[in-house]
Amino acid sequence: MKVALMGGSLRPESLNGRLLEHLARELETRGHSVIRFSGSTLAMPLYAEGLPAPAEALALQQALHEAQGLVLVSPEYNAGIPGHLKNAVDWLSTLKPSPWPGLPVLLCAASPGAFGGARGLMAWRATLANMGALALPETLTVPHADQQLGPDGAPTEARTMAQVPRILEAFLSLSERLGPRR
């Protein structure tokens, strides 16, 4: 199955970027084809009506059309969606055909805080539902990620370590049941 991963912050040492890379490796180990969009590939000009879509938005649109699911790994900025990721989603929402309707999405977050980015994921649910994407009910959050993610992005805390395979399996199962999108 082809899976797209999108997220992380624009910082090179992003906790969410590390988690994204770990999840990508886990999916690849299971035999899935993975395409990643993080860091500079998500640093697009601010959306403004009338501007031509940047190449990065067109590449992301194509990848999401080809993918059977999306893993979104999002930082939480002030209990909300980070600007660079919302901007990428806004660009995608203007492109035809839209990649969002029927797209299964696994929401993930890592944060140094006690909530692990969960508050930001609540805002993502409303945004994704508005565009017709299908967010898995379960999420993967890593609280105290500055202490509980290894250098390779793998969780080091037992609860989160056990959650990763279970949540990935639920996401893959949903994506497989829904079948190819195009």
N, CA and C atoms as an extended XYZ file, in Angstrom:
546
Properties=species:S:1:pos:R:3:atomname:S:1:resname:S:1:resid:I:1 pbc="F F F"
N         0.847       -1.167        0.000 N   MET     1
C         0.000        0.000        0.000 CA  MET     1
C         0.895        1.233        0.000 C   MET     1
N         0.444        2.289       -0.659 N   LYS     2
C         1.190        3.544       -0.680 CA  LYS     2
C         0.613        4.473        0.398 C   LYS     2
N         1.489        4.966        1.266 N   VAL     3
C         1.088        5.834        2.371 CA  VAL     3
C         1.906        7.117        2.310 C   VAL     3
N         1.224        8.245        2.441 N   ALA     4
C         1.901        9.542        2.521 CA  ALA     4
C         2.033        9.934        3.985 C   ALA     4
N         3.145       10.580        4.318 N   LEU     5
C         3.342       11.132        5.654 CA  LEU     5
C         3.609       12.616        5.490 C   LEU     5
N         2.958       13.406        6.323 N   MET     6
C         3.088       14.857        6.238 CA  MET     6
C         3.207       15.405        7.651 C   MET     6
N         4.134       16.331        7.858 N   GLY     7
C         4.182       16.971        9.155 CA  GLY     7
C         5.557       17.356        9.621 C   GLY     7
N         5.655       17.393       10.924 N   GLY     8
C         6.858       17.917       11.533 CA  GLY     8
C         6.799       19.432       11.550 C   GLY     8
N         7.736       20.021       12.202 N   SER     9
C         7.815       21.484       12.177 CA  SER     9
C         8.892       21.868       11.171 C   SER     9
N         9.138       23.135       11.022 N   LEU    10
C        10.176       23.601       10.104 CA  LEU    10
C        11.561       23.555       10.759 C   LEU    10
N        11.613       23.257       12.058 N   ARG    11
C        12.891       23.162       12.764 CA  ARG    11
C        13.607       21.866       12.397 C   ARG    11
N        14.911       21.922       12.153 N   PRO    12
C        15.651       20.699       11.822 CA  PRO    12
C        15.588       19.648       12.931 C   PRO    12
N        15.522       20.051       14.173 N   GLU    13
C        15.499       19.110       15.303 CA  GLU    13
C        14.089       18.830       15.809 C   GLU    13
N        13.102       18.938       14.961 N   SER    14
C        11.697       18.771       15.326 CA  SER    14
C        11.423       17.402       15.953 C   SER    14
N        10.759       17.413       17.112 N   LEU    15
C        10.326       16.158       17.736 CA  LEU    15
C         9.330       15.449       16.827 C   LEU    15
N         8.429       16.215       16.211 N   ASN    16
C         7.432       15.621       15.327 CA  ASN    16
C         8.078       15.091       14.050 C   ASN    16
N         9.115       15.753       13.587 N   GLY    17
C         9.858       15.244       12.443 CA  GLY    17
C        10.517       13.909       12.755 C   GLY    17
N        11.054       13.787       13.964 N   ARG    18
C        11.668       12.519       14.384 CA  ARG    18
C        10.625       11.413       14.468 C   ARG    18
N         9.456       11.745       15.038 N   LEU    19
C         8.381       10.758       15.127 CA  LEU    19
C         7.914       10.359       13.725 C   LEU    19
N         7.789       11.317       12.821 N   LEU    20
C         7.387       11.035       11.446 CA  LEU    20
C         8.353       10.034       10.803 C   LEU    20
N         9.636       10.253       10.981 N   GLU    21
C        10.629        9.347       10.400 CA  GLU    21
C        10.524        7.944       10.998 C   GLU    21
N        10.273        7.859       12.294 N   HIS    22
C        10.101        6.548       12.931 CA  HIS    22
C         8.885        5.832       12.347 C   HIS    22
N         7.773        6.538       12.206 N   LEU    23
C         6.565        5.925       11.660 CA  LEU    23
C         6.775        5.507       10.202 C   LEU    23
N         7.497        6.310        9.447 N   ALA    24
C         7.802        5.953        8.059 CA  ALA    24
C         8.589        4.642        8.011 C   ALA    24
N         9.585        4.512        8.882 N   ARG    25
C        10.380        3.275        8.913 CA  ARG    25
C         9.517        2.074        9.319 C   ARG    25
N         8.617        2.287       10.270 N   GLU    26
C         7.724        1.205       10.695 CA  GLU    26
C         6.845        0.746        9.529 C   GLU    26
N         6.324        1.686        8.763 N   LEU    27
C         5.478        1.342        7.612 CA  LEU    27
C         6.295        0.632        6.532 C   LEU    27
N         7.505        1.123        6.292 N   GLU    28
C         8.369        0.493        5.286 CA  GLU    28
C         8.740       -0.926        5.708 C   GLU    28
N         8.989       -1.131        6.994 N   THR    29
C         9.305       -2.463        7.510 CA  THR    29
C         8.148       -3.429        7.261 C   THR    29
N         6.930       -2.909        7.268 N   ARG    30
C         5.744       -3.730        7.010 CA  ARG    30
C         5.495       -3.922        5.513 C   ARG    30
N         6.375       -3.369        4.680 N   GLY    31
C         6.261       -3.570        3.239 CA  GLY    31
C         5.481       -2.515        2.482 C   GLY    31
N         5.177       -1.403        3.131 N   HIS    32
C         4.399       -0.345        2.474 CA  HIS    32
C         5.325        0.669        1.810 C   HIS    32
N         4.832        1.255        0.745 N   SER    33
C         5.548        2.322        0.044 CA  SER    33
C         5.212        3.641        0.734 C   SER    33
N         6.230        4.426        1.034 N   VAL    34
C         6.046        5.641        1.822 CA  VAL    34
C         6.620        6.839        1.077 C   VAL    34
N         5.884        7.951        1.111 N   ILE    35
C         6.406        9.223        0.621 CA  ILE    35
C         6.239       10.242        1.743 C   ILE    35
N         7.316       11.014        2.002 N   ARG    36
C         7.339       11.943        3.135 CA  ARG    36
C         7.282       13.386        2.644 C   ARG    36
N         6.530       14.204        3.377 N   PHE    37
C         6.499       15.648        3.166 CA  PHE    37
C         6.698       16.299        4.529 C   PHE    37
N         7.881       16.889        4.724 N   SER    38
C         8.170       17.545        5.997 CA  SER    38
C         9.210       18.628        5.758 C   SER    38
N         9.440       19.427        6.783 N   GLY    39
C        10.459       20.474        6.695 CA  GLY    39
C        10.253       21.401        5.512 C   GLY    39
N        11.291       21.580        4.717 N   SER    40
C        11.256       22.576        3.640 CA  SER    40
C        10.237       22.248        2.558 C   SER    40
N         9.841       20.970        2.411 N   THR    41
C         8.834       20.646        1.396 CA  THR    41
C         7.453       21.191        1.764 C   THR    41
N         7.306       21.635        3.006 N   LEU    42
C         6.038       22.226        3.447 CA  LEU    42
C         6.144       23.735        3.659 C   LEU    42
N         7.297       24.319        3.369 N   ALA    43
C         7.503       25.767        3.522 CA  ALA    43
C         7.057       26.464        2.242 C   ALA    43
N         5.753       26.613        2.102 N   MET    44
C         5.164       27.209        0.900 CA  MET    44
C         4.836       28.673        1.150 C   MET    44
N         4.733       29.458        0.064 N   PRO    45
C         4.291       30.840        0.262 CA  PRO    45
C         2.880       30.851        0.858 C   PRO    45
N         2.575       31.887        1.600 N   LEU    46
C         1.239       31.975        2.187 CA  LEU    46
C         0.189       31.966        1.088 C   LEU    46
N        -0.866       31.184        1.334 N   TYR    47
C        -1.940       31.097        0.356 CA  TYR    47
C        -2.600       32.464        0.187 C   TYR    47
N        -2.821       32.833       -1.050 N   ALA    48
C        -3.592       34.029       -1.388 CA  ALA    48
C        -4.289       33.743       -2.709 C   ALA    48
N        -5.566       34.025       -2.743 N   GLU    49
C        -6.344       33.791       -3.957 CA  GLU    49
C        -5.695       34.494       -5.142 C   GLU    49
N        -5.644       33.788       -6.249 N   GLY    50
C        -5.074       34.362       -7.458 CA  GLY    50
C        -3.624       34.006       -7.699 C   GLY    50
N        -2.924       33.577       -6.653 N   LEU    51
C        -1.533       33.154       -6.841 CA  LEU    51
C        -1.514       31.754       -7.450 C   LEU    51
N        -0.548       31.473       -8.307 N   PRO    52
C        -0.450       30.100       -8.816 CA  PRO    52
C         0.011       29.167       -7.693 C   PRO    52
N        -0.472       27.952       -7.738 N   ALA    53
C        -0.088       26.979       -6.711 CA  ALA    53
C         1.402       26.685       -6.810 C   ALA    53
N         2.102       26.671       -5.673 N   PRO    54
C         3.533       26.341       -5.703 CA  PRO    54
C         3.745       24.875       -6.071 C   PRO    54
N         4.912       24.588       -6.598 N   ALA    55
C         5.248       23.222       -7.001 CA  ALA    55
C         5.106       22.240       -5.834 C   ALA    55
N         5.429       22.690       -4.627 N   GLU    56
C         5.329       21.823       -3.449 CA  GLU    56
C         3.877       21.390       -3.212 C   GLU    56
N         2.930       22.303       -3.420 N   ALA    57
C         1.513       21.965       -3.242 CA  ALA    57
C         1.054       20.978       -4.308 C   ALA    57
N         1.510       21.173       -5.531 N   LEU    58
C         1.138       20.263       -6.620 CA  LEU    58
C         1.712       18.867       -6.389 C   LEU    58
N         2.939       18.791       -5.882 N   ALA    59
C         3.552       17.490       -5.583 CA  ALA    59
C         2.803       16.792       -4.450 C   ALA    59
N         2.412       17.540       -3.442 N   LEU    60
C         1.659       16.978       -2.322 CA  LEU    60
C         0.285       16.512       -2.792 C   LEU    60
N        -0.373       17.298       -3.629 N   GLN    61
C        -1.672       16.910       -4.189 CA  GLN    61
C        -1.556       15.575       -4.921 C   GLN    61
N        -0.561       15.450       -5.783 N   GLN    62
C        -0.362       14.223       -6.548 CA  GLN    62
C        -0.113       13.037       -5.621 C   GLN    62
N         0.739       13.237       -4.625 N   ALA    63
C         1.058       12.150       -3.694 CA  ALA    63
C        -0.179       11.697       -2.922 C   ALA    63
N        -1.014       12.644       -2.496 N   LEU    64
C        -2.213       12.279       -1.745 CA  LEU    64
C        -3.233       11.577       -2.631 C   LEU    64
N        -3.301       11.934       -3.897 N   HIS    65
C        -4.188       11.224       -4.817 CA  HIS    65
C        -3.738        9.780       -5.010 C   HIS    65
N        -2.441        9.559       -5.011 N   GLU    66
C        -1.899        8.218       -5.221 CA  GLU    66
C        -1.887        7.379       -3.948 C   GLU    66
N        -1.912        8.029       -2.799 N   ALA    67
C        -1.819        7.322       -1.514 CA  ALA    67
C        -3.165        6.721       -1.120 C   ALA    67
N        -3.072        5.635       -0.387 N   GLN    68
C        -4.279        5.009        0.152 CA  GLN    68
C        -4.564        5.532        1.563 C   GLN    68
N        -3.640        6.322        2.120 N   GLY    69
C        -3.835        6.902        3.435 CA  GLY    69
C        -2.753        7.926        3.731 C   GLY    69
N        -3.013        8.758        4.734 N   LEU    70
C        -2.095        9.814        5.158 CA  LEU    70
C        -1.850        9.709        6.651 C   LEU    70
N        -0.586        9.749        7.033 N   VAL    71
C        -0.211        9.877        8.442 CA  VAL    71
C         0.206       11.331        8.629 C   VAL    71
N        -0.538       12.060        9.433 N   LEU    72
C        -0.272       13.477        9.700 CA  LEU    72
C         0.343       13.592       11.080 C   LEU    72
N         1.591       14.066       11.132 N   VAL    73
C         2.326       14.196       12.395 CA  VAL    73
C         2.503       15.688       12.650 C   VAL    73
N         1.686       16.225       13.557 N   SER    74
C         1.589       17.670       13.703 CA  SER    74
C         2.029       18.175       15.066 C   SER    74
N         2.903       19.185       15.062 N   PRO    75
C         3.156       19.878       16.320 CA  PRO    75
C         1.877       20.577       16.786 C   PRO    75
N         1.861       20.953       18.030 N   GLU    76
C         0.761       21.734       18.587 CA  GLU    76
C         1.317       23.114       18.912 C   GLU    76
N         0.778       24.121       18.258 N   TYR    77
C         1.209       25.494       18.529 CA  TYR    77
C         0.079       26.209       19.254 C   TYR    77
N         0.279       26.495       20.535 N   ASN    78
C        -0.732       27.176       21.340 CA  ASN    78
C        -2.081       26.468       21.263 C   ASN    78
N        -2.055       25.144       21.420 N   ALA    79
C        -3.235       24.274       21.409 CA  ALA    79
C        -3.932       24.248       20.057 C   ALA    79
N        -3.213       24.570       18.989 N   GLY    80
C        -3.828       24.583       17.668 CA  GLY    80
C        -2.914       24.027       16.591 C   GLY    80
N        -3.329       24.275       15.356 N   ILE    81
C        -2.633       23.795       14.162 CA  ILE    81
C        -1.491       24.748       13.826 C   ILE    81
N        -0.297       24.232       13.544 N   PRO    82
C         0.809       25.111       13.163 CA  PRO    82
C         0.554       25.745       11.789 C   PRO    82
N         0.984       26.987       11.659 N   GLY    83
C         0.713       27.770       10.459 CA  GLY    83
C         1.209       27.142        9.173 C   GLY    83
N         2.410       26.574        9.174 N   HIS    84
C         2.945       26.029        7.919 CA  HIS    84
C         2.139       24.832        7.433 C   HIS    84
N         1.630       23.998        8.353 N   LEU    85
C         0.823       22.855        7.934 CA  LEU    85
C        -0.571       23.299        7.486 C   LEU    85
N        -1.144       24.248        8.202 N   LYS    86
C        -2.461       24.767        7.790 CA  LYS    86
C        -2.359       25.432        6.434 C   LYS    86
N        -1.276       26.135        6.178 N   ASN    87
C        -1.071       26.778        4.890 CA  ASN    87
C        -0.998       25.738        3.770 C   ASN    87
N        -0.295       24.633        3.995 N   ALA    88
C        -0.218       23.566        2.988 CA  ALA    88
C        -1.600       22.984        2.721 C   ALA    88
N        -2.368       22.765        3.779 N   VAL    89
C        -3.727       22.246        3.629 CA  VAL    89
C        -4.599       23.253        2.881 C   VAL    89
N        -4.439       24.530        3.174 N   ASP    90
C        -5.216       25.552        2.468 CA  ASP    90
C        -4.902       25.552        0.978 C   ASP    90
N        -3.621       25.437        0.622 N   TRP    91
C        -3.267       25.338       -0.800 CA  TRP    91
C        -3.954       24.134       -1.419 C   TRP    91
N        -3.882       22.984       -0.759 N   LEU    92
C        -4.479       21.763       -1.306 CA  LEU    92
C        -5.986       21.898       -1.467 C   LEU    92
N        -6.622       22.617       -0.561 N   SER    93
C        -8.083       22.740       -0.625 CA  SER    93
C        -8.550       23.528       -1.843 C   SER    93
N        -7.637       24.259       -2.494 N   THR    94
C        -8.023       25.054       -3.663 CA  THR    94
C        -7.774       24.314       -4.978 C   THR    94
N        -7.046       23.195       -4.916 N   LEU    95
C        -6.666       22.481       -6.131 CA  LEU    95
C        -7.746       21.480       -6.528 C   LEU    95
N        -7.915       21.309       -7.808 N   LYS    96
C        -8.892       20.363       -8.336 CA  LYS    96
C        -8.162       19.292       -9.118 C   LYS    96
N        -8.498       18.046       -8.941 N   PRO    97
C        -9.443       17.528       -7.961 CA  PRO    97
C        -8.837       17.527       -6.555 C   PRO    97
N        -9.707       17.686       -5.583 N   SER    98
C        -9.254       17.720       -4.194 CA  SER    98
C        -8.769       16.333       -3.764 C   SER    98
N        -7.657       16.270       -3.051 N   PRO    99
C        -7.175       14.974       -2.564 CA  PRO    99
C        -7.860       14.511       -1.281 C   PRO    99
N        -8.684       15.366       -0.663 N   TRP   100
C        -9.179       15.082        0.680 CA  TRP   100
C       -10.364       14.125        0.782 C   TRP   100
N       -11.396       14.213       -0.057 N   PRO   101
C       -12.572       13.364        0.166 CA  PRO   101
C       -12.233       11.871        0.215 C   PRO   101
N       -12.629       11.239        1.323 N   GLY   102
C       -12.429        9.814        1.499 CA  GLY   102
C       -11.028        9.387        1.887 C   GLY   102
N       -10.107       10.337        2.111 N   LEU   103
C        -8.727        9.994        2.457 CA  LEU   103
C        -8.637        9.594        3.928 C   LEU   103
N        -8.232        8.343        4.240 N   PRO   104
C        -8.036        7.968        5.634 CA  PRO   104
C        -6.808        8.684        6.201 C   PRO   104
N        -6.936        9.198        7.425 N   VAL   105
C        -5.856        9.961        8.050 CA  VAL   105
C        -5.627        9.457        9.468 C   VAL   105
N        -4.361        9.208        9.787 N   LEU   106
C        -3.952        8.909       11.158 CA  LEU   106
C        -3.325       10.172       11.718 C   LEU   106
N        -3.871       10.677       12.814 N   LEU   107
C        -3.370       11.887       13.458 CA  LEU   107
C        -2.374       11.522       14.560 C   LEU   107
N        -1.194       12.163       14.510 N   CYS   108
C        -0.126       11.896       15.481 CA  CYS   108
C         0.486       13.221       15.924 C   CYS   108
N         1.010       13.234       17.135 N   ALA   109
C         1.678       14.429       17.642 CA  ALA   109
C         2.662       14.044       18.735 C   ALA   109
N         3.706       14.843       18.836 N   ALA   110
C         4.688       14.703       19.912 CA  ALA   110
C         4.912       16.089       20.485 C   ALA   110
N         4.987       16.170       21.807 N   SER   111
C         5.166       17.468       22.446 CA  SER   111
C         5.927       17.295       23.755 C   SER   111
N         6.723       18.314       24.126 N   PRO   112
C         7.361       18.252       25.440 CA  PRO   112
C         6.356       18.370       26.575 C   PRO   112
N         5.143       18.799       26.279 N   GLY   113
C         4.113       18.980       27.304 CA  GLY   113
C         3.442       17.683       27.709 C   GLY   113
N         2.624       17.776       28.757 N   ALA   114
C         1.963       16.607       29.330 CA  ALA   114
C         0.851       16.044       28.452 C   ALA   114
N         0.305       16.842       27.518 N   PHE   115
C        -0.799       16.360       26.684 CA  PHE   115
C        -0.321       15.732       25.377 C   PHE   115
N         0.948       15.832       25.066 N   GLY   116
C         1.507       15.187       23.889 CA  GLY   116
C         1.009       15.716       22.556 C   GLY   116
N         0.467       16.927       22.553 N   GLY   117
C        -0.038       17.503       21.306 CA  GLY   117
C        -1.495       17.191       21.027 C   GLY   117
N        -2.183       16.551       21.969 N   ALA   118
C        -3.569       16.124       21.756 CA  ALA   118
C        -4.515       17.290       21.470 C   ALA   118
N        -4.285       18.437       22.079 N   ARG   119
C        -5.198       19.576       21.846 CA  ARG   119
C        -5.123       20.056       20.409 C   ARG   119
N        -3.953       20.052       19.832 N   GLY   120
C        -3.816       20.446       18.434 CA  GLY   120
C        -4.495       19.464       17.495 C   GLY   120
N        -4.492       18.193       17.857 N   LEU   121
C        -5.136       17.185       17.015 CA  LEU   121
C        -6.648       17.359       16.978 C   LEU   121
N        -7.227       17.890       18.055 N   MET   122
C        -8.669       18.160       18.039 CA  MET   122
C        -9.004       19.188       16.962 C   MET   122
N        -8.173       20.195       16.803 N   ALA   123
C        -8.401       21.199       15.763 CA  ALA   123
C        -8.251       20.574       14.373 C   ALA   123
N        -7.328       19.632       14.226 N   TRP   124
C        -7.156       18.955       12.938 CA  TRP   124
C        -8.410       18.185       12.543 C   TRP   124
N        -9.074       17.554       13.509 N   ARG   125
C       -10.281       16.773       13.202 CA  ARG   125
C       -11.328       17.621       12.486 C   ARG   125
N       -11.587       18.804       13.006 N   ALA   126
C       -12.603       19.673       12.395 CA  ALA   126
C       -12.183       20.092       10.988 C   ALA   126
N       -10.930       20.449       10.813 N   THR   127
C       -10.434       20.878        9.505 CA  THR   127
C       -10.527       19.742        8.496 C   THR   127
N       -10.058       18.559        8.868 N   LEU   128
C       -10.078       17.422        7.956 CA  LEU   128
C       -11.502       16.985        7.629 C   LEU   128
N       -12.384       16.962        8.617 N   ALA   129
C       -13.780       16.581        8.372 CA  ALA   129
C       -14.445       17.555        7.404 C   ALA   129
N       -14.119       18.825        7.527 N   ASN   130
C       -14.698       19.825        6.631 CA  ASN   130
C       -14.352       19.548        5.173 C   ASN   130
N       -13.192       18.933        4.948 N   MET   131
C       -12.744       18.658        3.583 CA  MET   131
C       -13.097       17.245        3.124 C   MET   131
N       -13.703       16.447        3.993 N   GLY   132
C       -14.143       15.113        3.612 CA  GLY   132
C       -13.163       13.998        3.916 C   GLY   132
N       -12.062       14.300        4.593 N   ALA   133
C       -11.110       13.263        4.987 CA  ALA   133
C       -11.691       12.457        6.142 C   ALA   133
N       -11.199       11.243        6.318 N   LEU   134
C       -11.709       10.334        7.340 CA  LEU   134
C       -10.631       10.071        8.382 C   LEU   134
N       -10.642       10.832        9.462 N   ALA   135
C        -9.637       10.666       10.518 CA  ALA   135
C        -9.978        9.450       11.371 C   ALA   135
N        -8.979        8.593       11.569 N   LEU   136
C        -9.127        7.448       12.451 CA  LEU   136
C        -9.508        7.967       13.842 C   LEU   136
N       -10.469        7.319       14.527 N   PRO   137
C       -10.850        7.805       15.861 CA  PRO   137
C        -9.688        7.856       16.850 C   PRO   137
N        -8.775        6.871       16.800 N   GLU   138
C        -7.629        6.856       17.697 CA  GLU   138
C        -6.536        7.775       17.171 C   GLU   138
N        -5.760        8.318       18.089 N   THR   139
C        -4.599        9.129       17.726 CA  THR   139
C        -3.374        8.578       18.432 C   THR   139
N        -2.216        8.981       17.923 N   LEU   140
C        -0.962        8.643       18.583 CA  LEU   140
C        -0.361        9.931       19.115 C   LEU   140
N        -0.249       10.034       20.422 N   THR   141
C         0.374       11.211       21.031 CA  THR   141
C         1.544       10.763       21.896 C   THR   141
N         2.580       11.588       21.905 N   VAL   142
C         3.768       11.299       22.707 CA  VAL   142
C         3.991       12.472       23.661 C   VAL   142
N         3.499       12.366       24.910 N   PRO   143
C         3.772       13.416       25.895 CA  PRO   143
C         5.221       13.371       26.349 C   PRO   143
N         5.714       14.507       26.802 N   HIS   144
C         7.105       14.611       27.277 CA  HIS   144
C         8.072       14.035       26.238 C   HIS   144
N         7.799       14.350       24.975 N   ALA   145
C         8.550       13.768       23.861 CA  ALA   145
C        10.026       14.138       23.893 C   ALA   145
N        10.361       15.252       24.502 N   ASP   146
C        11.774       15.618       24.602 CA  ASP   146
C        12.542       14.606       25.451 C   ASP   146
N        11.830       13.873       26.314 N   GLN   147
C        12.436       12.848       27.156 CA  GLN   147
C        12.061       11.434       26.714 C   GLN   147
N        10.967       11.301       25.940 N   GLN   148
C        10.437        9.972       25.650 CA  GLN   148
C        10.477        9.582       24.176 C   GLN   148
N        11.290       10.285       23.392 N   LEU   149
C        11.583        9.865       22.020 CA  LEU   149
C        13.081        9.676       21.913 C   LEU   149
N        13.484        8.549       21.361 N   GLY   150
C        14.908        8.322       21.139 CA  GLY   150
C        15.410        9.191       20.006 C   GLY   150
N        16.710        9.242       19.791 N   PRO   151
C        17.287       10.057       18.715 CA  PRO   151
C        16.747        9.699       17.329 C   PRO   151
N        16.311        8.433       17.166 N   ASP   152
C        15.769        7.996       15.878 CA  ASP   152
C        14.260        8.201       15.790 C   ASP   152
N        13.654        8.804       16.828 N   GLY   153
C        12.220        9.066       16.836 CA  GLY   153
C        11.383        7.956       17.427 C   GLY   153
N        11.992        6.857       17.794 N   ALA   154
C        11.246        5.750       18.393 CA  ALA   154
C        10.870        6.099       19.829 C   ALA   154
N         9.621        5.843       20.224 N   PRO   155
C         9.231        6.077       21.617 CA  PRO   155
C        10.025        5.176       22.563 C   PRO   155
N        10.343        5.701       23.731 N   THR   156
C        11.084        4.928       24.725 CA  THR   156
C        10.211        4.553       25.918 C   THR   156
N         9.028        5.100       26.004 N   GLU   157
C         8.116        4.839       27.121 CA  GLU   157
C         7.208        3.668       26.744 C   GLU   157
N         6.976        2.744       27.661 N   ALA   158
C         6.297        1.473       27.375 CA  ALA   158
C         4.899        1.661       26.776 C   ALA   158
N         4.101        2.571       27.314 N   ARG   159
C         2.733        2.760       26.814 CA  ARG   159
C         2.742        3.165       25.354 C   ARG   159
N         3.578        4.138       25.010 N   THR   160
C         3.633        4.619       23.635 CA  THR   160
C         4.241        3.570       22.717 C   THR   160
N         5.254        2.869       23.198 N   MET   161
C         5.861        1.801       22.396 CA  MET   161
C         4.812        0.763       22.008 C   MET   161
N         3.919        0.424       22.932 N   ALA   162
C         2.869       -0.560       22.661 CA  ALA   162
C         1.788        0.011       21.745 C   ALA   162
N         1.562        1.320       21.832 N   GLN   163
C         0.527        1.947       21.010 CA  GLN   163
C         0.883        1.989       19.535 C   GLN   163
N         2.134        2.215       19.213 N   VAL   164
C         2.529        2.424       17.812 CA  VAL   164
C         2.072        1.285       16.915 C   VAL   164
N         2.415        0.022       17.173 N   PRO   165
C         1.971       -1.030       16.253 CA  PRO   165
C         0.450       -1.197       16.218 C   PRO   165
N        -0.190       -1.031       17.365 N   ARG   166
C        -1.645       -1.194       17.433 CA  ARG   166
C        -2.357       -0.124       16.610 C   ARG   166
N        -1.926        1.130       16.754 N   ILE   167
C        -2.572        2.223       16.029 CA  ILE   167
C        -2.234        2.158       14.534 C   ILE   167
N        -1.004        1.830       14.206 N   LEU   168
C        -0.658        1.664       12.784 CA  LEU   168
C        -1.502        0.563       12.152 C   LEU   168
N        -1.697       -0.535       12.871 N   GLU   169
C        -2.515       -1.631       12.335 CA  GLU   169
C        -3.965       -1.182       12.121 C   GLU   169
N        -4.522       -0.415       13.057 N   ALA   170
C        -5.891        0.083       12.898 CA  ALA   170
C        -5.995        1.010       11.681 C   ALA   170
N        -4.999        1.868       11.495 N   PHE   171
C        -4.979        2.785       10.351 CA  PHE   171
C        -4.854        2.003        9.043 C   PHE   171
N        -3.940        1.057        8.985 N   LEU   172
C        -3.751        0.266        7.771 CA  LEU   172
C        -4.982       -0.568        7.451 C   LEU   172
N        -5.614       -1.093        8.480 N   SER   173
C        -6.830       -1.881        8.289 CA  SER   173
C        -7.950       -1.004        7.699 C   SER   173
N        -8.119        0.189        8.233 N   LEU   174
C        -9.123        1.113        7.689 CA  LEU   174
C        -8.799        1.443        6.235 C   LEU   174
N        -7.552        1.762        5.955 N   SER   175
C        -7.140        2.127        4.600 CA  SER   175
C        -7.372        0.972        3.630 C   SER   175
N        -7.081       -0.246        4.063 N   GLU   176
C        -7.294       -1.411        3.210 CA  GLU   176
C        -8.777       -1.666        2.974 C   GLU   176
N        -9.600       -1.538        4.004 N   ARG   177
C       -11.043       -1.755        3.853 CA  ARG   177
C       -11.662       -0.752        2.897 C   ARG   177
N       -11.158        0.492        2.941 N   LEU   178
C       -11.699        1.508        2.041 CA  LEU   178
C       -11.209        1.288        0.613 C   LEU   178
N       -10.078        0.618        0.458 N   GLY   179
C        -9.549        0.270       -0.858 CA  GLY   179
C        -8.911        1.443       -1.570 C   GLY   179
N        -8.396        1.176       -2.783 N   PRO   180
C        -7.773        2.244       -3.562 CA  PRO   180
C        -8.749        3.390       -3.817 C   PRO   180
N        -8.241        4.581       -3.806 N   ARG   181
C        -9.106        5.766       -3.907 CA  ARG   181
C        -9.332        6.180       -5.339 C   ARG   181
N        -8.462        5.857       -6.267 N   ARG   182
C        -8.623        6.328       -7.648 CA  ARG   182
C        -8.474        5.188       -8.603 C   ARG   182
